[in-house]
Amino acid sequence: MDYLIKALAYNDQVRAYATRTTDTVAEAQRRHQTWPTASAALGRSMTAGVMLGSMLKGDAKLTIKIEGGGPLGPILVDSNSKGEVRGYVTNPQTHFDLNDKGKLDVARAVGTEGNLTVVKDLGLKDHFSGQVPIVSGELGEDFTYYLVTSEQIPSSVGVGVLVNPDNTILASGGFIIQLLPGAEEDTITKIEQRLSTIEPISRLIQRGLTPEEILEEVLGEGNVRILDKQPVHFKCQCSKERIENAIVSLGTEEIQAMIDEDGQAEAQCHFCNELYHLNRQDLEELKRAAE
């Protein structure tokens, strides 16, 4: 089961998040039929989205847009404070040979000429928006750069996805470590040393480590105090009602044109690929609602 934990460490000098997103990313892979490199890019982005979303409160939500100029095209991810996330890539059938480190070549797919943007909807009139240039295209480093630059929080982000030979998802997850004001040099040194020697995050999940154990691996046994745990899952906000409302907003003439030309309408959600079919009777009712 996918879930996320929030924790403090080193006598509350460090804030930490860790999550397992294997089933969540698998759901996205199934819905979008992504190929391995695209799956890794989308999975890493959704995993970061889950953790950034968990930093929000109440009904707040955020949208991540990654535009690196690569063949994958833009990546879009929505998440909220409840562990709900959805996402898609523009060109899901993108895949390359492994890079020189023997890993999926996410940077080549994403590209390095562009920006990572995070827009937070906190339920206020204005949205908070932060944008940083893409620094590596591998995404973990890019989210680290976003947190350090845009939110001014010294952070380390690890996100990883392993893909099976049949394109399904083997393991996915991530962590974010953040230094709180007043963190001691000794603490910083210890964390840096551990980060430089641990296995990739996806391998830790493949080995069966829980989010709690991942944080112990990163921060050292006995240093971590768990504050909260919440389930994580793929959830789309689309519905037939939303599609119908969108059609009503087109006006009577446009709806009549749909009835005359096709006698039906189909709409597909970008985020989850759900297909909504409206027959002639549905369109007639929507036309009356639009009058």
Phi, psi and omega per residue, in radians:
M1 nan 2.378 3.131
D2 -1.399 2.385 3.034
Y3 -2.748 2.959 -3.129
L4 -2.234 2.534 3.032
I5 -2.144 2.582 3.016
K6 -1.987 2.478 -3.060
A7 -2.627 2.869 2.940
L8 -2.087 2.724 -3.111
A9 -2.562 2.896 3.126
Y10 0.856 1.029 3.126
N11 0.903 0.818 3.053
D12 1.131 0.425 3.032
Q13 -1.518 -0.261 -3.031
V14 -2.311 2.375 3.034
R15 -1.861 2.458 -3.040
A16 -2.480 2.571 3.081
Y17 -2.317 2.510 3.028
A18 -2.580 2.558 -3.100
T19 -2.586 2.598 2.945
R20 -1.834 2.189 -3.092
T21 -2.190 0.378 -3.030
T22 -0.997 -0.865 -3.095
D23 -1.222 -0.628 -3.127
T24 -1.133 -0.805 3.129
V25 -1.222 -0.603 3.084
A26 -1.067 -0.677 3.102
E27 -1.099 -0.753 3.114
A28 -1.130 -0.720 3.141
Q29 -1.070 -0.751 -3.139
R30 -1.118 -0.773 -3.059
R31 -1.203 -0.639 -3.058
H32 -1.787 -0.098 -3.123
Q33 0.925 0.776 -3.129
T34 -1.240 2.535 3.017
W35 -1.489 2.879 -2.911
P36 -0.900 -0.829 -3.098
T37 -1.158 -0.701 3.085
A38 -1.122 -0.685 3.113
S39 -1.064 -0.740 -3.125
A40 -1.127 -0.761 -3.139
A41 -1.138 -0.804 3.140
L42 -1.155 -0.770 -3.118
G43 -1.098 -0.748 3.097
R44 -1.095 -0.723 -3.129
S45 -1.157 -0.744 3.124
M46 -1.161 -0.655 -3.141
T47 -1.132 -0.771 3.066
A48 -1.094 -0.690 3.129
G49 -1.056 -0.727 3.106
V50 -1.034 -0.774 -3.087
M51 -1.266 -0.704 3.088
L52 -1.141 -0.677 3.110
G53 -1.083 -0.628 -3.102
S54 -1.210 -0.235 3.083
M55 -1.419 -0.190 3.140
L56 -1.451 2.972 3.125
K57 -2.161 2.697 3.033
G58 1.034 -2.288 -3.091
D59 -1.651 0.218 -3.130
A60 -1.116 2.641 3.111
K61 -2.510 2.900 3.124
L62 -2.468 2.758 3.087
T63 -2.184 2.303 3.080
I64 -1.918 2.289 3.049
K65 -2.193 2.203 -3.141
I66 -2.063 2.017 3.129
E67 -2.174 1.710 -3.063
G68 -1.824 -0.010 3.126
G69 1.416 0.055 -3.130
G70 -1.473 3.055 -3.082
P71 -1.138 -0.322 3.111
L72 -1.165 -0.473 -3.052
G73 1.348 -3.131 -3.118
P74 -1.051 2.536 3.012
I75 -1.895 2.358 3.111
L76 -2.217 2.297 -3.136
V77 -2.361 2.341 3.012
D78 -1.995 2.407 3.045
S79 -2.588 2.955 3.119
N80 -2.503 -3.032 -3.058
S81 -1.369 -0.079 -3.048
K82 -1.721 0.124 -3.129
G83 1.438 0.251 3.112
E84 -1.676 2.371 -3.092
V85 -2.566 2.599 3.034
R86 -2.550 2.741 -3.128
G87 -2.979 2.833 3.051
Y88 -2.676 2.779 3.010
V89 -1.982 2.634 -3.045
T90 -1.167 -0.715 -3.132
N91 -2.097 1.486 -2.998
P92 -1.150 -0.445 3.134
Q93 -1.603 1.013 3.096
T94 -1.959 2.211 3.113
H95 -2.704 2.522 3.110
F96 -2.308 2.911 2.997
D97 -1.100 2.787 3.130
L98 -1.060 2.656 3.120
N99 -1.389 -3.064 -3.040
D100 -1.207 -0.164 3.060
K101 -1.689 0.096 3.138
G102 1.333 0.364 -3.125
K103 -2.035 2.851 3.089
L104 -1.025 2.316 -2.989
D105 -1.478 1.226 -3.079
V106 -1.123 -0.701 -3.113
A107 -1.037 -0.692 3.133
R108 -1.148 -0.684 -3.136
A109 -1.226 -0.767 -3.078
V110 -1.296 -0.732 -3.034
G111 1.576 2.851 -3.099
T112 -2.198 0.211 3.124
E113 -1.942 1.507 -3.131
G114 2.918 -2.719 -2.994
N115 -2.342 2.714 2.943
L116 -1.927 2.164 -3.099
T117 -2.109 2.362 3.043
V118 -2.128 2.133 3.102
V119 -1.993 2.128 -3.138
K120 -1.821 2.230 3.039
D121 -1.799 1.767 -3.068
L122 -1.645 0.223 -3.141
G123 1.441 0.132 3.099
L124 -1.731 3.072 -3.100
K125 -1.125 -0.808 -3.119
D126 -1.685 2.523 3.068
H127 -1.621 2.581 3.048
F128 -1.575 2.235 -3.101
S129 -2.242 2.330 3.074
G130 -2.243 2.378 -3.116
Q131 -2.363 2.366 3.086
V132 -2.343 2.659 3.040
P133 -1.185 2.595 3.069
I134 -1.267 2.221 -3.053
V135 -1.764 -0.449 3.139
S136 -2.384 -0.480 -3.074
G137 1.432 -0.161 3.097
E138 -1.405 -0.220 3.006
L139 1.468 -0.759 3.073
G140 -1.026 -0.861 3.114
E141 -1.126 -0.574 -3.114
D142 -1.229 -0.688 3.072
F143 -1.233 -0.588 3.045
T144 -1.048 -0.820 -3.117
Y145 -1.099 -0.674 3.106
Y146 -1.060 -0.860 -3.092
L147 -1.121 -0.708 -3.112
V148 -1.215 -0.729 -3.018
T149 -1.492 -0.877 -3.007
S150 -1.459 -0.642 -3.108
E151 -1.855 -0.005 3.045
Q152 0.984 0.648 3.112
I153 -2.064 2.039 3.065
P154 -1.027 2.069 -2.974
S155 -2.472 2.811 2.931
S156 -2.346 2.220 -3.111
V157 -1.998 2.228 3.030
G158 -2.106 2.137 3.081
V159 -2.355 2.473 -3.096
G160 -2.702 2.607 3.124
V161 -2.402 2.304 2.995
L162 -1.944 2.384 -3.076
V163 -2.023 2.385 3.084
N164 -1.281 2.825 3.099
P165 -1.011 -0.472 3.137
D166 -1.586 0.293 3.090
N167 1.401 -0.134 3.097
T168 -1.298 2.935 -3.050
I169 -1.617 2.190 3.129
L170 -1.521 -0.786 -3.114
A171 -2.775 2.512 3.099
S172 -2.683 2.468 3.102
G173 3.092 -3.040 -3.122
G174 -3.010 3.032 3.050
F175 -2.531 2.694 2.960
I176 -2.283 2.203 3.067
I177 -1.953 2.257 -3.128
Q178 -2.252 2.352 3.089
L179 -1.486 2.278 3.098
L180 -1.576 2.780 -3.131
P181 -0.943 2.370 3.113
G182 1.556 0.109 3.100
A183 -1.074 2.337 -3.048
E184 -1.370 2.662 3.133
E185 -0.976 -0.699 -3.108
D186 -1.065 -0.735 3.115
T187 -1.104 -0.797 -3.124
I188 -1.049 -0.773 -3.133
T189 -1.076 -0.777 -3.130
K190 -1.057 -0.767 -3.108
I191 -1.163 -0.757 3.139
E192 -1.047 -0.718 3.133
Q193 -1.095 -0.774 -3.127
R194 -1.166 -0.729 -3.138
L195 -1.081 -0.553 -3.094
S196 -1.358 -0.223 -3.063
T197 -2.036 -0.216 -3.071
I198 -1.295 2.771 3.074
E199 -1.206 2.795 3.043
P200 -0.985 2.546 -3.054
I201 -0.992 -0.692 -3.107
S202 -1.135 -0.585 3.091
R203 -1.171 -0.666 3.130
L204 -1.076 -0.718 3.138
I205 -1.223 -0.694 3.111
Q206 -1.054 -0.629 3.110
R207 -1.243 -0.116 3.089
G208 1.674 0.162 3.135
L209 -1.222 2.386 3.078
T210 -1.393 2.890 3.040
P211 -0.940 -0.656 3.107
E212 -1.082 -0.785 -3.121
E213 -1.207 -0.545 3.085
I214 -1.102 -0.765 3.130
L215 -1.147 -0.618 3.080
E216 -1.142 -0.627 3.112
E217 -1.126 -0.710 -3.089
V218 -1.382 -0.667 -2.980
L219 -1.899 -0.131 3.132
G220 1.694 2.421 -3.079
E221 -1.105 2.425 3.082
G222 1.459 -0.071 -3.117
N223 -1.666 -0.166 -2.941
V224 -1.832 2.327 3.078
R225 -2.072 1.953 -3.081
I226 -1.314 2.281 -3.135
L227 -1.791 -0.637 -2.984
D228 -2.744 2.675 3.108
K229 -2.447 2.337 3.128
Q230 -2.484 2.570 3.105
P231 -1.195 2.692 3.122
V232 -2.203 2.365 3.068
H233 -2.743 2.775 3.063
F234 -1.286 2.172 3.089
K235 -2.529 2.239 3.105
C236 -1.812 2.563 -3.140
Q237 -1.583 0.032 -3.093
C238 -1.273 2.749 3.079
S239 -2.818 2.874 3.113
K240 -1.085 -0.652 -3.129
E241 -1.055 -0.727 3.124
R242 -1.124 -0.724 3.114
I243 -1.084 -0.770 3.141
E244 -1.087 -0.738 3.115
N245 -1.074 -0.684 3.131
A246 -1.122 -0.691 3.141
I247 -1.207 -0.723 3.096
V248 -1.006 -0.681 -3.101
S249 -1.170 -0.272 3.115
L250 -1.246 -0.429 3.135
G251 1.694 2.856 -3.001
T252 -1.127 -0.695 -3.087
E253 -1.093 -0.790 -3.123
E254 -1.111 -0.708 -3.134
I255 -1.189 -0.684 3.111
Q256 -1.099 -0.647 3.109
A257 -1.099 -0.678 3.085
M258 -1.086 -0.745 -3.112
I259 -1.138 -0.774 -3.094
D260 -1.184 -0.736 -3.025
E261 -1.364 -0.866 -3.029
D262 -2.060 -0.381 -3.066
G263 1.220 0.197 3.137
Q264 -2.877 3.046 3.070
A265 -2.596 2.558 3.056
E266 -2.232 2.440 3.085
A267 -2.366 2.434 -3.117
Q268 -2.132 2.362 3.131
C269 -1.400 2.245 3.104
H270 -1.048 -0.697 -2.962
F271 -1.300 -0.580 -3.043
C272 -2.237 -0.058 3.122
N273 1.180 0.188 3.086
E274 -1.121 2.366 -3.114
L275 -1.853 2.221 3.128
Y276 -1.939 2.230 -3.105
H277 -1.962 2.264 3.097
L278 -2.087 2.188 3.137
N279 -1.550 -3.126 -3.085
R280 -0.996 -0.756 -3.114
Q281 -1.080 -0.732 3.100
D282 -1.024 -0.786 -3.090
L283 -1.169 -0.653 3.096
E284 -1.059 -0.745 3.139
E285 -1.139 -0.706 -3.142
L286 -1.182 -0.607 3.094
K287 -1.103 -0.735 3.121
R288 -1.120 -0.675 3.136
A289 -1.148 -0.468 -3.098
A290 -1.438 -0.242 -3.064
E291 -1.221 nan nan
